[in-house]
Amino acid sequence: MNQIVTIDQSIYDTRDSFVSVLTDRSINFDREAEFALQALYGNDYAMKIAMSNRQSVINAVVNIAAIGISLNPAKKQAYLVPRDGKICLDISYMGLMDLAIDSGSIRWGQAELVYEADTFGLNGVDQQPTHLRNPFATDRGAVIGAYVVVKTVDGDYLTDTMSREEIDGIMNRSQSVKAGKSSPWKTDWGEMAKKTVVKRAYKYWPKTERLDTAIHHLNTDGGEGLAVLSGQSVTQQAALPPPEMTAEQEAERTALYASLQDIATAGLEALGEAWSKLTPQQRKLIGGSGLDALKADAEKATAEVVE
C-alpha cells in the first residue's frame, strides 16, 4: 500500500513541472493526474512497472503537458503503457491528427486502412481520394495499404499513401521490433500502420511545434524511430556508438540517429534541412559514416518519389 501511495504522490508532485511546460491551457493537471492513476490502477502489470520505475511515470505525465495531449479515455488520443521496464506515453494516430488540427496545421484529416476487397483510387493532388468499401463485410481480405487525407487551412486536400510492403518495411526497421522487445506493432498493427502514414505525411503539412514535439517523442522515448537500414552494413556499423562514448552520449546519439532516419524517408532536401539545424556536437555524434548512411536512405526515398 505504501508503494501505491508513493505512485499517487509522485504523480501529484509533478504539478509544478506540468504547469511550467503546458502548451495547451485547456488541459487540466488534476484531470490528467486522475486519468493517469486510473490507467495504472486498471492494469496490474503497469502498476508493477510504475512502482519499480517511478521516474518514468513522472516523465510520462510531464510529457502530456509538453506535447499538449490528453489521457482522457473518451478522446483516445494517448495512453500510458508499460514498455521495456518503464511507463511510456503512447500517442495514437488520432492523437496526432487532433494535434495537427488543434495547432492549426490542418483543418481536418483522417487515416484509413485499405483492404483487398476495397476500391481505392487517387483523384489528383488537390482532391480527396475515392475509397469504396463495405464497412459491414465480415471479410474484406488482407490489408494492402493505408492512407491519410487532410484538408489544409487554404482548403486544399493532401493525400499520402503507403503500401503494405512500405509499412512492414518501417515496422521491421523500428527500434522495438529489431530489438525483439515488446512493441505496439505486435499488438496493434492496424493502429501503428495508420500512425506510420500520418508520421510520414505530416512532413508536408504546415509545421507546428506541438506536432513536431509529439513525433520526436514517439521516435525517441516511444521507441518508434527507425533503427538501422536493412541490407547496408555501413549503416549498421554507423548505428552502433563508438566504445569511447559515455552512456549519456550513447542515448543522445541513438535518439538523434533514429530521428534523422525518420526524416530521411522524406528525401534529401528534408534531411539536408534537418542536418543544417544540428549543432557541431550533434553532427560529431552522428559522424561521417552515419551521415553517409542517412544520405543513402534519403537518396533512395527521393528516387522512389520520382519514380
Buried (B, 14 or more C-beta within 10 A) or exposed (E): EEEBEBBBEBBBBBBEBBEEEBBBEEBEBEEBBBBBBEBBBEBEEBBEBBBEBBEBBBBBBBBBBBBBBBBBEEBBBBBBBBBBEBBBBBBBBBBBBBBBBBBEBBBEBBBBBBBEBBEBEEEEEEEBBEBEBEEEEEEBEEBBBBBBBBBBEEEEBBBBBBEBEBBBBBBEBBBBBBEEBBBBBEEBBEBBBBBBBBBBBBBEBBEBEBBBBBBBBBBBBBBBBBBBBEEBEBBBEBBEBEEEBEEEBBEBBBBBBBBBBBBBBBBBEBBEEBBEEBEEEBBEBBBEEBBEBBBBBBBBBBEEEEE
